[in-house]
Amino acid sequence: MKPFSLKHLIIGFLMFAAAGLALALKPTHRLADAGPRIDLETLIPKQFGDWKMDENIVPLIANPVQQEAINRIYNQTLTRTYINSHNDRIMLSIAYGGDQSDSMSVHKPEYCYPAQGFQILKNSSDVFSTGDGVIPIKRLLAKQGTRIEPITYWTTIGDTVSIKGLEWKINQIKYGLAGKIPDGLLFRISTIQADEAAAYRIQDDFSRSLMEAISPESRRRIFGRAAQAG
């Protein structure tokens, strides 16, 4: 048998050390377990400001393939329709996942809407002013037949809003290096109307009213910490 050389011993040691380092740096602390448990049903009020839940609207059900993907990614989902005194309607969808590690990822509207038969006519980045700060958001315009649906959404990882894939990944790595497994959510609102500008104004009004109606801890969960920065 050929004896091991010093080179082979060094290589073997480095491989063993790298494996040990990877194991040591593997995130183990779930942020979802550190604070109060999220319950979307109770966290989001059914009535706030000039908005109240429309009990007459039955939420649309995703097709089985989409629903399976959603169930795999998220621990909780909330789908509601709200109406105000002007008969404006907002469709709200929130999906929360307690583990946004490499095994999990957000399911973005620009991908799930086409899977439901929609065309994405516009896809742009924007910012939403909360009154105390700003957060980055995405604005989409979806179309299916004669239905025009302007959409606003954002995603969080931990208490940070990240809408760009690279930025989201960098934040994920930062949590991982600190030994933490971040939670995260996708917040989406939309309306059915052809006037995009009016739709986005209504959606922003809805979001600000919601922010004012929930606790500071809930705001950080939904809108991120930057939304409350002066």
Long-range contacts (C-beta under 8 A, 24 or more apart in sequence): 25-176, 25-177, 25-179, 27-101, 27-175, 27-176, 27-178, 27-179, 27-180, 27-181, 28-179, 28-181, 29-179, 29-180, 29-181, 30-98, 30-99, 30-180, 30-181, 30-183, 31-158, 31-175, 31-180, 31-181, 31-182, 31-183, 32-98, 32-99, 32-181, 32-183, 33-98, 35-217, 36-217, 38-76, 38-96, 38-98, 38-183, 38-221, 39-76, 40-76, 40-77, 40-78, 40-94, 40-96, 41-78, 43-214, 43-218, 43-221, 43-222, 44-78, 44-80, 44-92, 44-94, 44-210, 44-214, 45-210, 45-213, 45-214, 46-80, 48-209, 48-210, 48-212, 48-213, 49-209, 49-210, 49-212, 49-213, 50-84, 50-85, 50-209, 51-82, 51-83, 51-84, 51-90, 51-206, 51-209, 51-210, 52-82, 52-83, 52-84, 53-80, 53-81, 53-82, 54-80, 54-81, 54-82, 54-83, 54-89, 57-81, 57-89, 59-91, 62-112, 62-116, 63-115, 63-116, 65-115, 66-112, 66-115, 66-116, 69-107, 70-95, 70-107, 73-97, 73-104, 73-105, 73-106, 73-107, 74-107, 82-206, 88-191, 88-202, 89-191, 89-192, 90-189, 90-190, 90-191, 90-202, 90-203, 90-206, 91-189, 91-190, 91-191, 91-192, 92-188, 92-189, 92-206, 93-186, 93-188, 93-189, 94-185, 94-186, 94-187, 94-188, 94-222, 95-185, 95-186, 96-183, 96-184, 96-185, 97-183, 97-184, 97-185, 98-183, 99-181, 99-183, 100-157, 100-158, 100-172, 100-181, 100-182, 100-183, 100-184, 101-172, 101-176, 101-181, 101-182, 102-172, 104-184, 106-155, 106-168, 106-184, 106-186, 107-186, 108-138, 108-153, 108-155, 108-186, 109-138, 109-140, 109-142, 109-151, 109-153, 109-188, 110-138, 110-140, 113-140, 113-142, 113-151, 116-144, 117-144, 118-142, 118-143, 118-144, 118-149, 119-143, 119-144, 122-196, 125-163, 125-164, 128-152, 128-154, 128-204, 128-207, 129-204, 130-207, 130-208, 130-211, 130-223, 130-227, 130-228, 131-208, 131-211, 132-227, 132-228, 132-229, 132-230, 133-226, 133-227, 133-228, 133-229, 133-230, 134-226, 134-227, 135-161, 135-223, 135-224, 135-226, 135-227, 136-161, 136-162, 136-163, 136-164, 137-161, 137-163, 138-163, 139-200, 141-196, 142-190, 147-192, 148-192, 148-193, 148-194, 149-190, 149-191, 149-192, 150-190, 150-191, 150-193, 150-196, 150-199, 150-200, 150-203, 151-188, 151-189, 151-190, 152-188, 152-189, 152-190, 152-200, 152-203, 152-204, 152-207, 153-186, 153-187, 153-188, 153-189, 154-186, 154-187, 155-184, 155-185, 155-186, 155-187, 156-184, 156-185, 156-187, 156-221, 156-222, 156-224, 157-182, 157-184, 158-182, 158-183, 158-184, 159-220, 159-221, 159-224, 159-225, 160-224, 160-225, 160-226, 161-223, 161-224, 161-226, 161-227, 185-221, 185-222, 187-222
